[in-house]
Amino acid sequence: MSIKKVLAVVFSTLFIVIAVYSIYLTGYEKPPVDPSWAVEGNKDIPEGAVTVRWTGTSTLVISDGSSTIITDGWFSRPGLGDALLNNISPDMEAITFGLQKNQITNADAVFAFHSHYDHAMDAPEVAKRTGATLMGSPSTAMIAKGWGLSDNQITVVEDRQSYPVGAFTLTPIITYHAPTPTEGGKVNKDYEKITAPLVPPVAILDYRVGASYTLHIEHPKGDIMITGSAGYRQDALQGFNADYYLLGIGGFGGFEPAYQNIFWDQTIGLTQPHTVIPIHWDSLTGPIEGEFTGMMRLFSMIIGGSDNPDMIPTFFNNKAKEQGIKLITLPRYDEVVLF
Ligand SMILES: [Zn+2]
C-alpha cells in the first residue's frame, strides 16, 4: 500500500472514531433515580386540594385551586451549542409551550431559587404572562429589570421573611448553592451577584448565582419545603417542618460522601418530612417533553458522578429506609395531589 493510501485509511478511521465518540458524549445518561419511585398524576383533583406539577429541573407549579405558585418557570432549555458558544435569551415559544403543558393562564407568584440561567432566565417573562409577582434575590430583580418587568411586579425577598400568597405562606431561607467545579467544589458563601439590569442575549455565565434559597411553603393542609440547588447553610432550616421535601440533587452523584451526608442531614434531617421528592436530576439540555433523561455524558464526565449511575438510588434508598421516609419522583406536567 502506498503512503497516501495508508494515511487515507488512518485519517478516515480517526474521523469515524471521533464522530462516534462525539455522538456518544452528547448522548444522555440514564436518569439517576430509582424507577420504582415514580408516581402517576391524579385523574380526579378534589376541590381545594394542594397539587404539584413538575416540568423538570426545579420548575414546579403548586396550587390549591385558588392560588398558584410557580417556582423558577424555566422552559427555554438552550441546547449545548447555544449554551456554550452563543449568547442566550428566553425562548418565547418554549415558554408558551411550558405554560400550556402546565395548564397555566394566571399565577400569583413566581419564585426563583437563584439567578443561574436554568432557574431565573424565563421567570420575568412567566411573571409578565401570568400576572404573577416575581419573587427572588436582588440578582433576580436585575434579570427582571433587564427584561422590562414593571417594578410593582418584583419583590426582592428577605431571608426568613414570610410572604402570604392566598392561603399559602412563602418563607425563603438562604441556604447557598451546591458546590460547583468553577468554585473549587466548595460552598461559596460570597456568591457572585448581578448588579445591573441584565438585558439578554447574554452569555450563560452572566446569569450569576446571587443568593440561593430553600423555600418553605406553608398551607393549612400541610407544609412543603423545596431546595433548588444541592447546597446548605449550617442549621438554617432548624425549626422548620415539612410534610413533603422537594430536594434539588443536581451534581449530587459527584459530591464527596461526607458532603452528601451533611446535605441530607441539613435538609431532610432537620425538617423531618414523611416524603422526599428528588428534583433537578434531569438533563438541562434534554427535551422539554417526553421521558426525562439523566445528564449529558459530556457534562457528567466534566463534573463527575457518572461512574456509578446507581449511586443516588442506593444512597437515597438507604437513608429513606433508615429514617422511615417515602421516596417518590413526579411525572412530567401531570397534576399530583399532595394534600
Ligand atoms: Zn445553579
Residues whose N, C-alpha, C, O or C-beta is under 5 A from the ligand:
A	BS01	ZN	H116 S229
